[in-house]
Amino acid sequence: MSAFFVAMLAVLVATAANARELGTVGTTYAIAEKDALVEIEQKAKNIDWSTVIKRKPIDEYNGPEDRMSLPRATRDRSFPVDMTYTLQIDIPDGKGGVLYPKGYTFNPLEYVAFTKTLVVINGNDQEQVKWFAASEYSSRIDVMLLLTEGRYGRLAKKLAVPLFYADSQIVARLHLAAVPSVVKQEGNEMVVREIAVPQGVPGNYKAGALLSGGRNGE
């Protein structure tokens, strides 16, 4: 099963790893083990943090070089994405052999549940940012916010949630065509829902109202 988990991460283009999180803004929790805390503090004293943390470059970071600009959704629609994948490399069995060979085709969602909901927006579009901030997604711990565009520092302060960037591989694998989009697993498929954010989004606008129905189709 571990091999399929690795493959699942590859299929989703390692959303959690490769989507390039630059930091976490929000609640943090104290370390329970006192010995571990002491060890961390001692190591921290020996680190020149001025050379490790360069705040200005992070604040001005505008996403990966292969980011893709997506148009704003003009209508609400939803469509399924078949996640069937063909392995590009051999998956070793840890004993010198091959567990799953290159060329093996399978749908990882038949074996691994992807429990996150992905919300993809253009961070340079103020109405999309307002839409996300006013929606149910901004306070849900199962939501990962992906940006196609937008400066990290400004958005981190405004939204106070972990930020990631959607690179070209993520956009291609999930067949993203417009933003905002909400992506989640339904059965053995990933379903993409594009949301047409109204002009002049009010502060109390709730995204859930647009997603209460079934698939709209193409």
C-alpha positions as CSV (number, residue, x, y, z in Angstrom):
1,M,0.0,0.0,0.0
2,S,2.9,2.4,0.7
3,A,3.9,2.2,-3.0
4,F,0.5,3.2,-4.1
5,F,0.6,6.1,-1.6
6,V,3.9,7.3,-3.2
7,A,2.3,6.9,-6.6
8,M,-0.7,8.9,-5.5
9,L,1.4,11.8,-4.5
10,A,3.1,11.6,-7.9
11,V,-0.3,11.6,-9.7
12,L,-1.4,14.7,-7.8
13,V,1.9,16.2,-8.6
14,A,2.8,16.1,-5.0
15,T,0.4,18.8,-4.2
16,A,1.4,19.2,-0.6
17,A,5.1,19.0,-1.3
18,N,5.6,20.6,-4.7
19,A,3.0,23.3,-4.5
20,R,5.7,25.3,-2.8
21,E,4.5,26.4,0.6
22,L,6.5,29.3,1.8
23,G,5.1,29.4,5.3
24,T,2.2,28.9,7.6
25,V,0.1,31.8,8.9
26,G,-2.3,31.0,11.7
27,T,-2.5,29.1,15.0
28,T,0.6,27.4,16.3
29,Y,0.8,24.9,19.2
30,A,3.4,24.4,21.9
31,I,5.7,21.4,21.8
32,A,4.6,18.9,24.4
33,E,8.0,17.2,25.1
34,K,10.1,19.6,27.3
35,D,13.3,17.7,26.4
36,A,12.6,18.3,22.7
37,L,11.9,21.9,23.3
38,V,15.2,22.4,25.2
39,E,17.1,20.7,22.4
40,I,15.5,22.9,19.8
41,E,16.3,26.0,21.8
42,Q,19.9,25.0,22.2
43,K,20.3,24.4,18.4
44,A,18.5,27.6,17.6
45,K,21.1,29.6,19.6
46,N,23.8,28.3,17.3
47,I,22.1,29.4,14.1
48,D,22.5,32.8,12.5
49,W,18.9,33.3,11.6
50,S,19.7,36.5,9.7
51,T,21.3,34.3,7.0
52,V,18.5,31.8,7.1
53,I,15.4,34.0,7.0
54,K,15.3,36.5,4.2
55,R,11.9,38.1,4.8
56,K,11.9,40.6,1.9
57,P,12.4,38.0,-0.9
58,I,9.7,35.8,0.7
59,D,7.3,38.7,0.9
60,E,7.9,39.6,-2.7
61,Y,7.7,36.0,-4.0
62,N,5.3,35.8,-6.9
63,G,5.2,32.1,-7.5
64,P,7.2,29.5,-9.5
65,E,8.6,30.3,-12.9
66,D,6.3,27.7,-14.5
67,R,3.1,29.2,-13.0
68,M,0.2,29.5,-15.5
69,S,-2.2,32.4,-15.8
70,L,-5.8,31.1,-16.0
71,P,-8.8,33.1,-17.0
72,R,-11.5,34.0,-14.6
73,A,-14.5,31.6,-14.6
74,T,-17.4,33.1,-16.5
75,R,-20.0,30.5,-15.4
76,D,-20.4,27.8,-12.8
77,R,-19.6,24.4,-14.1
78,S,-18.2,21.1,-12.9
79,F,-16.4,18.2,-14.6
80,P,-14.7,15.0,-13.5
81,V,-11.0,14.3,-13.9
82,D,-9.9,10.7,-14.5
83,M,-6.8,10.2,-12.4
84,T,-5.7,7.0,-14.1
85,Y,-1.9,7.1,-14.3
86,T,0.9,5.2,-15.9
87,L,4.1,4.8,-13.9
88,Q,7.1,6.5,-15.4
89,I,9.6,4.6,-13.3
90,D,9.8,1.2,-11.6
91,I,8.5,1.1,-8.0
92,P,11.0,-1.1,-6.0
93,D,9.8,-3.6,-3.5
94,G,12.7,-2.8,-1.1
95,K,14.2,-6.3,-1.6
96,G,16.0,-5.7,-4.8
97,G,13.1,-6.4,-7.0
98,V,10.3,-4.4,-8.6
99,L,6.9,-4.1,-7.0
100,Y,5.2,-2.2,-9.8
101,P,7.0,-1.9,-13.2
102,K,7.3,1.2,-15.4
103,G,4.3,1.3,-17.7
104,Y,1.9,-0.1,-15.0
105,T,-1.5,1.7,-15.3
106,F,-3.8,2.3,-12.4
107,N,-6.2,4.7,-10.8
108,P,-4.7,5.7,-7.4
109,L,-8.0,6.9,-6.1
110,E,-9.1,3.3,-5.9
111,Y,-6.5,2.7,-3.3
112,V,-5.8,6.0,-1.5
113,A,-8.3,8.6,-0.4
114,F,-7.4,12.2,-1.1
115,T,-9.0,14.0,1.9
116,K,-8.0,17.6,1.1
117,T,-10.2,20.1,-0.8
118,L,-8.1,22.2,-3.1
119,V,-9.2,25.8,-3.8
120,V,-7.4,27.5,-6.6
121,I,-7.6,31.3,-7.1
122,N,-5.7,34.1,-8.8
123,G,-4.2,36.1,-5.9
124,N,-3.9,39.2,-8.1
125,D,-7.7,39.3,-8.6
126,Q,-9.0,41.2,-5.6
127,E,-12.6,39.9,-6.0
128,Q,-11.4,36.3,-6.0
129,V,-9.4,37.0,-2.8
130,K,-12.5,38.6,-1.2
131,W,-14.6,35.6,-2.3
132,F,-12.2,33.1,-0.7
133,A,-11.9,35.2,2.5
134,A,-15.7,35.3,2.9
135,S,-16.3,31.7,2.0
136,E,-16.5,28.6,4.2
137,Y,-13.2,27.4,2.8
138,S,-11.1,30.1,4.5
139,S,-11.7,28.5,7.9
140,R,-11.7,24.8,7.0
141,I,-8.6,22.8,8.1
142,D,-9.1,20.3,5.2
143,V,-8.7,23.1,2.6
144,M,-5.4,23.8,0.7
145,L,-5.4,27.2,-1.0
146,L,-3.4,27.2,-4.3
147,L,-2.5,30.4,-6.1
148,T,-2.0,30.7,-9.8
149,E,-0.7,34.2,-9.3
150,G,-0.1,36.7,-6.5
151,R,2.5,37.9,-4.1
152,Y,3.0,35.7,-1.1
153,G,3.6,38.4,1.6
154,R,0.6,40.5,0.8
155,L,-1.8,37.5,0.6
156,A,-0.4,35.8,3.7
157,K,-1.2,38.9,5.7
158,K,-4.6,39.3,4.2
159,L,-5.8,35.7,4.3
160,A,-3.9,34.2,7.3
161,V,-3.9,30.7,5.9
162,P,-1.1,28.4,4.5
163,L,-0.4,29.4,0.9
164,F,0.7,27.2,-1.9
165,Y,1.3,27.8,-5.6
166,A,-0.1,25.8,-8.4
167,D,2.6,25.1,-11.0
168,S,2.1,24.0,-14.6
169,Q,2.1,20.3,-13.7
170,I,-0.7,20.7,-11.1
171,V,-2.7,22.8,-13.6
172,A,-2.3,20.2,-16.3
173,R,-2.9,17.1,-14.2
174,L,-6.2,18.5,-12.8
175,H,-7.2,19.9,-16.1
176,L,-7.7,23.4,-14.5
177,A,-9.0,25.8,-17.1
178,A,-10.4,28.8,-15.0
179,V,-10.4,30.2,-11.5
180,P,-11.7,30.1,-8.9
181,S,-11.8,26.3,-8.9
182,V,-12.6,23.9,-6.1
183,V,-11.3,20.4,-6.5
184,K,-12.1,17.3,-4.4
185,Q,-12.3,13.6,-4.6
186,E,-15.7,12.1,-5.4
187,G,-15.6,8.3,-5.7
188,N,-12.8,7.3,-8.0
189,E,-12.5,10.7,-9.7
190,M,-11.4,14.2,-8.8
191,V,-14.1,16.7,-9.5
192,V,-13.3,20.3,-10.5
193,R,-15.9,23.0,-9.9
194,E,-15.4,26.4,-11.5
195,I,-17.1,29.3,-9.7
196,A,-18.1,32.5,-11.4
197,V,-17.5,35.1,-8.8
198,P,-19.9,38.0,-9.1
199,Q,-18.6,41.4,-9.8
200,G,-18.3,43.5,-6.6
201,V,-18.3,40.5,-4.2
202,P,-20.1,41.5,-1.0
203,G,-18.4,40.8,2.4
204,N,-21.0,38.2,3.4
205,Y,-20.8,36.2,0.1
206,K,-20.7,32.4,0.8
207,A,-19.1,30.0,-1.7
208,G,-21.2,27.1,-0.4
209,A,-24.3,28.5,-2.1
210,L,-22.8,27.9,-5.5
211,L,-21.7,24.3,-4.7
212,S,-24.9,23.0,-3.2
213,G,-26.1,21.3,-6.4
214,G,-24.7,18.4,-8.4
215,R,-22.4,18.6,-11.4
216,N,-23.3,21.1,-14.0
217,G,-21.3,19.3,-16.7
218,E,-19.4,20.9,-19.5
